[in-house]
Amino acid sequence: MFRRFLPFILVGALSTLFLLSVFSGRQLSWRNIPQLIGLGEGYGPTVEQIASGENILPDLREGKTQPDEEEWRTFKEPKIENMSPYPQGKTKPAGSNYTKTLVVPRLKSEPVGWIEKELGDLIESKLLKTAVYTVDDRKAKLHPPKNKGHEVMVYLSFIIDNYEDLPDVSIFMHAHRFAWHNNEIMDTDAAQMVRHLSPERVTREGYMNLRCHWDPGCPDHIHPGETTRNSDKQEEVILGDCWSELFPFEPIPTVLAQPCCAQFAVSRETILRIPKMRYIFMRDWITRTELSDYLSGRIFEYTWQYIFSAAPIHCPSMSACYCDGYGLCFGTPENFDRWFETRFRLNEYKEDLRVWEEKADKIEQWRKDTKDGKFLEEAELFVPEYGKDVKLRNKIRELQADLDKSKKEAFERGKDPEQRAKESGREWKEGDGF
Ligand SMILES: *[C@@H]1O[C@H](CO)[C@@H](O)[C@H](O)[C@H]1NC(C)=O
């Protein structure tokens, strides 16, 4: 008799267990089964739970999403201000390929066709993968659990979703191809930056800010102890409070600095140095914080370098960044500076020409408006200098050619791994790669 009912009893008991677990707030999914029947810690909150904003607090209260203090020490100490305390990552033998993934958050309305169009050859040859998260479309194949905290939510989601299967190098960038904060010698073009990015430098350094230019952000941008509001960096005064929530065992640094704008590349080794739970914890923080998206995003903008390199200040030499990071080597710091001086002069000529053309247009207009052909006296003041436009155009052409030429030569120089080592001040011996 009993044996006949055994299957029913078993099924009943299991269902009850499941139902209880579900009612206790755990999501019913395959991944969580061990957790549901009490056979392990599981993965913490699921994506759905985080999205709903529910049921993440109990874990936090138990402190499970935090490493303990001991654990924290081992991966955070010792700390040197402008240098990561971690040993350099080991590069592969010269000539090896690296797997790379370009992680991009986008709005539905933002075009990202440039990625396929400009980097299609890399994608085709499997040297580059893409992970484009559409933040405001829950039907998109990739989307974050919640549209909050700008790029932070997506960057962390990528790490959490791919923690067990990361590429050698993860490249975190915005959706726009051209932006003022992209590298100027690469025409502020994100596609060129991805194409030329040195996976070896990222692997060696562990963390690399994709922007080489210091301004804004370096050498000392945020002073977390600051109590006076600065409208250029509103996040400064609230950083202290956020810091103690995000890094409860870490004393707050006196300065946080790195080039602006939250685009960077990280090696697998570096991402894995931090337990997955920490990333989940940080994403939970973003999910729950009452700060505006703008501010919570900004908090991370000057914190990523600290998270990945444990150094509050990350301001590598600009020319080393260009040479070792992208293979644009100018040979000497003077040549490097000269490129920018030339471009500055070029922009001045362009501005002069613009003013000249504006005057010329105005005069033309006046001529048309004056029926009897008599020239207004005040118009005389605006007559542009005769022939100056031709001179300016020639000058512009000349300087542009000069810039293009030295950029080309810089790329040539950068094909030599020894040159890259030299310009970035590291040792190199025969047979070493980039
Ligand atoms: C690197 O990848 C390219 C493109 O897929 C391939 O042609 C080449 O053989 C690879 N090199 C090595 C060393 O695996």
The ligand as an SDF file (V2000), in Angstrom:
LIG
                    3D

 14 14  0  0  0  0  0  0  0  0999 V2000
   45.3530   34.6170  -35.8740 C   0  0  0  0  0  0  0  0  0  0  0  0
   44.1030   34.8030  -36.4910 O   0  0  0  0  0  0  0  0  0  0  0  0
   44.1400   34.9470  -37.8880 C   0  0  0  0  0  0  0  0  0  0  0  0
   42.7500   35.2450  -38.3760 C   0  0  0  0  0  0  0  0  0  0  0  0
   41.8220   34.3270  -37.9100 O   0  0  0  0  0  0  0  0  0  0  0  0
   44.7140   33.6720  -38.5050 C   0  0  0  0  0  0  0  0  0  0  0  0
   44.8010   33.8170  -39.9040 O   0  0  0  0  0  0  0  0  0  0  0  0
   46.0920   33.4080  -37.9100 C   0  0  0  0  0  0  0  0  0  0  0  0
   46.5740   32.1820  -38.4020 O   0  0  0  0  0  0  0  0  0  0  0  0
   46.0180   33.3710  -36.3970 C   0  0  0  0  0  0  0  0  0  0  0  0
   47.3520   33.2670  -35.8530 N   0  0  0  0  0  0  0  0  0  0  0  0
   47.7030   32.4000  -34.9180 C   0  0  0  0  0  0  0  0  0  0  0  0
   49.1010   32.4320  -34.4610 C   0  0  0  0  0  0  0  0  0  0  0  0
   46.8990   31.6180  -34.4350 O   0  0  0  0  0  0  0  0  0  0  0  0
  1  2  1  0
  1 10  1  0
  2  3  1  0
  3  4  1  0
  3  6  1  0
  4  5  1  0
  6  7  1  0
  6  8  1  0
  8  9  1  0
  8 10  1  0
 10 11  1  0
 11 12  1  0
 12 13  1  0
 12 14  2  0
M  END
$$$$
